[in-house]
Amino acid sequence: MGVIIYGFVQLGKWLDTTYGASGSKLYLILCTLFGVSVSLFLVVKQTNRLNK
């Protein structure tokens, strides 16, 4: 879970430095939220698989 979130945070930082406006953290915020969403989805999916 942490590795996925960390990867998306680093991706957001890279996108901000490459394509973002000066001082903008839009890509960082969007990638972080997407990373958290993906991580939670995977945890819920694995938890449901354990309960079967």
PyMOL Python script that loads the backbone (N, CA, C, O; Angstrom):
from pymol import cmd

cmd.read_pdbstr("""\
ATOM      1  N   MET A   1       0.836  -1.187   0.000  1.00  0.00           N
ATOM      2  CA  MET A   1       0.000   0.000   0.000  1.00  0.00           C
ATOM      3  C   MET A   1       0.884   1.254   0.000  1.00  0.00           C
ATOM      4  O   MET A   1       0.660   2.187  -0.772  1.00  0.00           O
ATOM      5  N   GLY A   2       1.862   1.256   0.856  1.00  0.00           N
ATOM      6  CA  GLY A   2       2.743   2.419   0.936  1.00  0.00           C
ATOM      7  C   GLY A   2       3.574   2.622  -0.312  1.00  0.00           C
ATOM      8  O   GLY A   2       3.840   3.756  -0.711  1.00  0.00           O
ATOM      9  N   VAL A   3       3.982   1.530  -0.928  1.00  0.00           N
ATOM     10  CA  VAL A   3       4.799   1.624  -2.143  1.00  0.00           C
ATOM     11  C   VAL A   3       3.998   2.240  -3.283  1.00  0.00           C
ATOM     12  O   VAL A   3       4.519   3.047  -4.053  1.00  0.00           O
ATOM     13  N   ILE A   4       2.747   1.861  -3.383  1.00  0.00           N
ATOM     14  CA  ILE A   4       1.892   2.410  -4.443  1.00  0.00           C
ATOM     15  C   ILE A   4       1.694   3.909  -4.240  1.00  0.00           C
ATOM     16  O   ILE A   4       1.827   4.689  -5.182  1.00  0.00           O
ATOM     17  N   ILE A   5       1.378   4.308  -3.015  1.00  0.00           N
ATOM     18  CA  ILE A   5       1.165   5.732  -2.726  1.00  0.00           C
ATOM     19  C   ILE A   5       2.456   6.510  -2.967  1.00  0.00           C
ATOM     20  O   ILE A   5       2.430   7.580  -3.576  1.00  0.00           O
ATOM     21  N   TYR A   6       3.577   5.984  -2.496  1.00  0.00           N
ATOM     22  CA  TYR A   6       4.869   6.646  -2.694  1.00  0.00           C
ATOM     23  C   TYR A   6       5.161   6.821  -4.183  1.00  0.00           C
ATOM     24  O   TYR A   6       5.619   7.881  -4.609  1.00  0.00           O
ATOM     25  N   GLY A   7       4.896   5.788  -4.965  1.00  0.00           N
ATOM     26  CA  GLY A   7       5.139   5.871  -6.401  1.00  0.00           C
ATOM     27  C   GLY A   7       4.304   6.956  -7.064  1.00  0.00           C
ATOM     28  O   GLY A   7       4.802   7.703  -7.906  1.00  0.00           O
ATOM     29  N   PHE A   8       3.039   7.041  -6.686  1.00  0.00           N
ATOM     30  CA  PHE A   8       2.184   8.071  -7.278  1.00  0.00           C
ATOM     31  C   PHE A   8       2.570   9.477  -6.807  1.00  0.00           C
ATOM     32  O   PHE A   8       2.441  10.437  -7.567  1.00  0.00           O
ATOM     33  N   VAL A   9       3.041   9.607  -5.567  1.00  0.00           N
ATOM     34  CA  VAL A   9       3.513  10.915  -5.087  1.00  0.00           C
ATOM     35  C   VAL A   9       4.733  11.348  -5.894  1.00  0.00           C
ATOM     36  O   VAL A   9       4.830  12.502  -6.311  1.00  0.00           O
ATOM     37  N   GLN A  10       5.658  10.426  -6.112  1.00  0.00           N
ATOM     38  CA  GLN A  10       6.850  10.761  -6.895  1.00  0.00           C
ATOM     39  C   GLN A  10       6.479  11.106  -8.335  1.00  0.00           C
ATOM     40  O   GLN A  10       7.062  12.012  -8.929  1.00  0.00           O
ATOM     41  N   LEU A  11       5.509  10.384  -8.893  1.00  0.00           N
ATOM     42  CA  LEU A  11       5.028  10.696 -10.235  1.00  0.00           C
ATOM     43  C   LEU A  11       4.434  12.104 -10.266  1.00  0.00           C
ATOM     44  O   LEU A  11       4.701  12.863 -11.197  1.00  0.00           O
ATOM     45  N   GLY A  12       3.639  12.460  -9.266  1.00  0.00           N
ATOM     46  CA  GLY A  12       3.050  13.797  -9.205  1.00  0.00           C
ATOM     47  C   GLY A  12       4.097  14.879  -9.083  1.00  0.00           C
ATOM     48  O   GLY A  12       3.972  15.932  -9.709  1.00  0.00           O
ATOM     49  N   LYS A  13       5.131  14.642  -8.287  1.00  0.00           N
ATOM     50  CA  LYS A  13       6.216  15.628  -8.163  1.00  0.00           C
ATOM     51  C   LYS A  13       6.933  15.812  -9.492  1.00  0.00           C
ATOM     52  O   LYS A  13       7.246  16.932  -9.896  1.00  0.00           O
ATOM     53  N   TRP A  14       7.188  14.692 -10.167  1.00  0.00           N
ATOM     54  CA  TRP A  14       7.865  14.769 -11.457  1.00  0.00           C
ATOM     55  C   TRP A  14       7.013  15.515 -12.482  1.00  0.00           C
ATOM     56  O   TRP A  14       7.523  16.345 -13.234  1.00  0.00           O
ATOM     57  N   LEU A  15       5.720  15.219 -12.507  1.00  0.00           N
ATOM     58  CA  LEU A  15       4.827  15.901 -13.447  1.00  0.00           C
ATOM     59  C   LEU A  15       4.762  17.399 -13.150  1.00  0.00           C
ATOM     60  O   LEU A  15       4.720  18.215 -14.071  1.00  0.00           O
ATOM     61  N   ASP A  16       4.753  17.761 -11.865  1.00  0.00           N
ATOM     62  CA  ASP A  16       4.726  19.189 -11.508  1.00  0.00           C
ATOM     63  C   ASP A  16       5.988  19.905 -11.966  1.00  0.00           C
ATOM     64  O   ASP A  16       5.919  21.023 -12.477  1.00  0.00           O
ATOM     65  N   THR A  17       7.135  19.268 -11.787  1.00  0.00           N
ATOM     66  CA  THR A  17       8.370  19.935 -12.211  1.00  0.00           C
ATOM     67  C   THR A  17       8.500  19.969 -13.727  1.00  0.00           C
ATOM     68  O   THR A  17       9.101  20.893 -14.274  1.00  0.00           O
ATOM     69  N   THR A  18       7.945  18.977 -14.410  1.00  0.00           N
ATOM     70  CA  THR A  18       8.088  18.909 -15.861  1.00  0.00           C
ATOM     71  C   THR A  18       7.022  19.733 -16.581  1.00  0.00           C
ATOM     72  O   THR A  18       7.338  20.495 -17.494  1.00  0.00           O
ATOM     73  N   TYR A  19       5.763  19.581 -16.174  1.00  0.00           N
ATOM     74  CA  TYR A  19       4.662  20.194 -16.918  1.00  0.00           C
ATOM     75  C   TYR A  19       3.886  21.248 -16.139  1.00  0.00           C
ATOM     76  O   TYR A  19       3.106  21.989 -16.736  1.00  0.00           O
ATOM     77  N   GLY A  20       4.072  21.338 -14.844  1.00  0.00           N
ATOM     78  CA  GLY A  20       3.278  22.249 -14.027  1.00  0.00           C
ATOM     79  C   GLY A  20       3.759  23.686 -14.120  1.00  0.00           C
ATOM     80  O   GLY A  20       4.899  23.966 -14.489  1.00  0.00           O
ATOM     81  N   ALA A  21       2.857  24.577 -13.777  1.00  0.00           N
ATOM     82  CA  ALA A  21       3.210  25.986 -13.706  1.00  0.00           C
ATOM     83  C   ALA A  21       4.081  26.198 -12.466  1.00  0.00           C
ATOM     84  O   ALA A  21       4.142  25.332 -11.594  1.00  0.00           O
ATOM     85  N   SER A  22       4.731  27.312 -12.392  1.00  0.00           N
ATOM     86  CA  SER A  22       5.625  27.574 -11.261  1.00  0.00           C
ATOM     87  C   SER A  22       4.839  27.587  -9.947  1.00  0.00           C
ATOM     88  O   SER A  22       3.881  28.344  -9.792  1.00  0.00           O
ATOM     89  N   GLY A  23       5.254  26.750  -9.020  1.00  0.00           N
ATOM     90  CA  GLY A  23       4.607  26.683  -7.716  1.00  0.00           C
ATOM     91  C   GLY A  23       3.334  25.861  -7.680  1.00  0.00           C
ATOM     92  O   GLY A  23       2.705  25.742  -6.628  1.00  0.00           O
ATOM     93  N   SER A  24       2.946  25.298  -8.799  1.00  0.00           N
ATOM     94  CA  SER A  24       1.716  24.522  -8.846  1.00  0.00           C
ATOM     95  C   SER A  24       1.946  23.119  -8.287  1.00  0.00           C
ATOM     96  O   SER A  24       2.976  22.499  -8.552  1.00  0.00           O
ATOM     97  N   LYS A  25       0.991  22.629  -7.521  1.00  0.00           N
ATOM     98  CA  LYS A  25       1.060  21.273  -6.979  1.00  0.00           C
ATOM     99  C   LYS A  25      -0.164  20.466  -7.403  1.00  0.00           C
ATOM    100  O   LYS A  25      -0.580  19.541  -6.705  1.00  0.00           O
ATOM    101  N   LEU A  26      -0.724  20.815  -8.526  1.00  0.00           N
ATOM    102  CA  LEU A  26      -1.934  20.156  -9.011  1.00  0.00           C
ATOM    103  C   LEU A  26      -1.699  18.678  -9.294  1.00  0.00           C
ATOM    104  O   LEU A  26      -2.474  17.828  -8.856  1.00  0.00           O
ATOM    105  N   TYR A  27      -0.640  18.373 -10.019  1.00  0.00           N
ATOM    106  CA  TYR A  27      -0.359  16.976 -10.363  1.00  0.00           C
ATOM    107  C   TYR A  27      -0.030  16.160  -9.114  1.00  0.00           C
ATOM    108  O   TYR A  27      -0.415  14.994  -9.019  1.00  0.00           O
ATOM    109  N   LEU A  28       0.670  16.754  -8.166  1.00  0.00           N
ATOM    110  CA  LEU A  28       0.998  16.062  -6.925  1.00  0.00           C
ATOM    111  C   LEU A  28      -0.271  15.683  -6.175  1.00  0.00           C
ATOM    112  O   LEU A  28      -0.395  14.555  -5.700  1.00  0.00           O
ATOM    113  N   ILE A  29      -1.196  16.598  -6.067  1.00  0.00           N
ATOM    114  CA  ILE A  29      -2.451  16.340  -5.348  1.00  0.00           C
ATOM    115  C   ILE A  29      -3.275  15.287  -6.077  1.00  0.00           C
ATOM    116  O   ILE A  29      -3.785  14.357  -5.452  1.00  0.00           O
ATOM    117  N   LEU A  30      -3.409  15.424  -7.388  1.00  0.00           N
ATOM    118  CA  LEU A  30      -4.210  14.465  -8.160  1.00  0.00           C
ATOM    119  C   LEU A  30      -3.604  13.063  -8.120  1.00  0.00           C
ATOM    120  O   LEU A  30      -4.323  12.082  -7.929  1.00  0.00           O
ATOM    121  N   CYS A  31      -2.307  12.966  -8.296  1.00  0.00           N
ATOM    122  CA  CYS A  31      -1.652  11.651  -8.282  1.00  0.00           C
ATOM    123  C   CYS A  31      -1.717  11.020  -6.895  1.00  0.00           C
ATOM    124  O   CYS A  31      -1.891   9.808  -6.775  1.00  0.00           O
ATOM    125  N   THR A  32      -1.578  11.829  -5.848  1.00  0.00           N
ATOM    126  CA  THR A  32      -1.669  11.294  -4.493  1.00  0.00           C
ATOM    127  C   THR A  32      -3.058  10.749  -4.215  1.00  0.00           C
ATOM    128  O   THR A  32      -3.193   9.654  -3.670  1.00  0.00           O
ATOM    129  N   LEU A  33      -4.087  11.491  -4.578  1.00  0.00           N
ATOM    130  CA  LEU A  33      -5.451  11.000  -4.374  1.00  0.00           C
ATOM    131  C   LEU A  33      -5.720   9.741  -5.181  1.00  0.00           C
ATOM    132  O   LEU A  33      -6.388   8.825  -4.702  1.00  0.00           O
ATOM    133  N   PHE A  34      -5.206   9.693  -6.396  1.00  0.00           N
ATOM    134  CA  PHE A  34      -5.389   8.500  -7.224  1.00  0.00           C
ATOM    135  C   PHE A  34      -4.651   7.307  -6.621  1.00  0.00           C
ATOM    136  O   PHE A  34      -5.168   6.190  -6.625  1.00  0.00           O
ATOM    137  N   GLY A  35      -3.450   7.538  -6.107  1.00  0.00           N
ATOM    138  CA  GLY A  35      -2.680   6.476  -5.477  1.00  0.00           C
ATOM    139  C   GLY A  35      -3.357   5.923  -4.235  1.00  0.00           C
ATOM    140  O   GLY A  35      -3.370   4.711  -4.017  1.00  0.00           O
ATOM    141  N   VAL A  36      -3.920   6.807  -3.420  1.00  0.00           N
ATOM    142  CA  VAL A  36      -4.649   6.365  -2.233  1.00  0.00           C
ATOM    143  C   VAL A  36      -5.883   5.570  -2.637  1.00  0.00           C
ATOM    144  O   VAL A  36      -6.198   4.552  -2.020  1.00  0.00           O
ATOM    145  N   SER A  37      -6.575   6.025  -3.661  1.00  0.00           N
ATOM    146  CA  SER A  37      -7.766   5.309  -4.141  1.00  0.00           C
ATOM    147  C   SER A  37      -7.418   3.915  -4.652  1.00  0.00           C
ATOM    148  O   SER A  37      -8.110   2.946  -4.338  1.00  0.00           O
ATOM    149  N   VAL A  38      -6.365   3.812  -5.424  1.00  0.00           N
ATOM    150  CA  VAL A  38      -5.944   2.509  -5.945  1.00  0.00           C
ATOM    151  C   VAL A  38      -5.540   1.592  -4.797  1.00  0.00           C
ATOM    152  O   VAL A  38      -5.892   0.412  -4.795  1.00  0.00           O
ATOM    153  N   SER A  39      -4.811   2.115  -3.830  1.00  0.00           N
ATOM    154  CA  SER A  39      -4.380   1.306  -2.689  1.00  0.00           C
ATOM    155  C   SER A  39      -5.562   0.796  -1.884  1.00  0.00           C
ATOM    156  O   SER A  39      -5.604  -0.377  -1.514  1.00  0.00           O
ATOM    157  N   LEU A  40      -6.519   1.667  -1.611  1.00  0.00           N
ATOM    158  CA  LEU A  40      -7.696   1.248  -0.850  1.00  0.00           C
ATOM    159  C   LEU A  40      -8.502   0.209  -1.626  1.00  0.00           C
ATOM    160  O   LEU A  40      -9.003  -0.752  -1.041  1.00  0.00           O
ATOM    161  N   PHE A  41      -8.628   0.395  -2.921  1.00  0.00           N
ATOM    162  CA  PHE A  41      -9.340  -0.576  -3.739  1.00  0.00           C
ATOM    163  C   PHE A  41      -8.675  -1.948  -3.662  1.00  0.00           C
ATOM    164  O   PHE A  41      -9.355  -2.963  -3.510  1.00  0.00           O
ATOM    165  N   LEU A  42      -7.356  -1.976  -3.765  1.00  0.00           N
ATOM    166  CA  LEU A  42      -6.642  -3.250  -3.712  1.00  0.00           C
ATOM    167  C   LEU A  42      -6.750  -3.913  -2.340  1.00  0.00           C
ATOM    168  O   LEU A  42      -6.860  -5.135  -2.248  1.00  0.00           O
ATOM    169  N   VAL A  43      -6.720  -3.112  -1.278  1.00  0.00           N
ATOM    170  CA  VAL A  43      -6.861  -3.674   0.075  1.00  0.00           C
ATOM    171  C   VAL A  43      -8.249  -4.263   0.266  1.00  0.00           C
ATOM    172  O   VAL A  43      -8.384  -5.356   0.815  1.00  0.00           O
ATOM    173  N   VAL A  44      -9.272  -3.564  -0.173  1.00  0.00           N
ATOM    174  CA  VAL A  44     -10.642  -4.066  -0.046  1.00  0.00           C
ATOM    175  C   VAL A  44     -10.819  -5.332  -0.877  1.00  0.00           C
ATOM    176  O   VAL A  44     -11.468  -6.280  -0.433  1.00  0.00           O
ATOM    177  N   LYS A  45     -10.247  -5.355  -2.072  1.00  0.00           N
ATOM    178  CA  LYS A  45     -10.344  -6.530  -2.932  1.00  0.00           C
ATOM    179  C   LYS A  45      -9.669  -7.742  -2.283  1.00  0.00           C
ATOM    180  O   LYS A  45     -10.211  -8.846  -2.317  1.00  0.00           O
ATOM    181  N   GLN A  46      -8.498  -7.540  -1.698  1.00  0.00           N
ATOM    182  CA  GLN A  46      -7.800  -8.635  -1.024  1.00  0.00           C
ATOM    183  C   GLN A  46      -8.528  -9.085   0.231  1.00  0.00           C
ATOM    184  O   GLN A  46      -8.549 -10.278   0.532  1.00  0.00           O
ATOM    185  N   THR A  47      -9.122  -8.165   0.963  1.00  0.00           N
ATOM    186  CA  THR A  47      -9.861  -8.496   2.164  1.00  0.00           C
ATOM    187  C   THR A  47     -11.101  -9.326   1.824  1.00  0.00           C
ATOM    188  O   THR A  47     -11.423 -10.285   2.525  1.00  0.00           O
ATOM    189  N   ASN A  48     -11.783  -8.958   0.763  1.00  0.00           N
ATOM    190  CA  ASN A  48     -12.950  -9.729   0.335  1.00  0.00           C
ATOM    191  C   ASN A  48     -12.555 -11.132  -0.097  1.00  0.00           C
ATOM    192  O   ASN A  48     -13.310 -12.081   0.121  1.00  0.00           O
ATOM    193  N   ARG A  49     -11.400 -11.275  -0.698  1.00  0.00           N
ATOM    194  CA  ARG A  49     -10.922 -12.588  -1.121  1.00  0.00           C
ATOM    195  C   ARG A  49     -10.614 -13.470   0.092  1.00  0.00           C
ATOM    196  O   ARG A  49     -10.794 -14.686   0.030  1.00  0.00           O
ATOM    197  N   LEU A  50     -10.150 -12.866   1.197  1.00  0.00           N
ATOM    198  CA  LEU A  50      -9.863 -13.629   2.413  1.00  0.00           C
ATOM    199  C   LEU A  50     -11.132 -14.132   3.083  1.00  0.00           C
ATOM    200  O   LEU A  50     -11.128 -15.197   3.701  1.00  0.00           O
ATOM    201  N   ASN A  51     -12.209 -13.381   2.967  1.00  0.00           N
ATOM    202  CA  ASN A  51     -13.462 -13.728   3.635  1.00  0.00           C
ATOM    203  C   ASN A  51     -14.234 -14.831   2.921  1.00  0.00           C
ATOM    204  O   ASN A  51     -15.199 -15.352   3.481  1.00  0.00           O
ATOM    205  N   LYS A  52     -13.851 -15.200   1.723  1.00  0.00           N
ATOM    206  CA  LYS A  52     -14.587 -16.216   0.966  1.00  0.00           C
ATOM    207  C   LYS A  52     -14.125 -17.593   1.326  1.00  0.00           C
ATOM    208  O   LYS A  52     -14.634 -18.576   0.786  1.00  0.00           O
TER     209      LYS A  52
END
""", "prot")
cmd.dss("prot")
cmd.show_as("cartoon", "prot")
cmd.util.cbc("prot")
cmd.orient("prot")
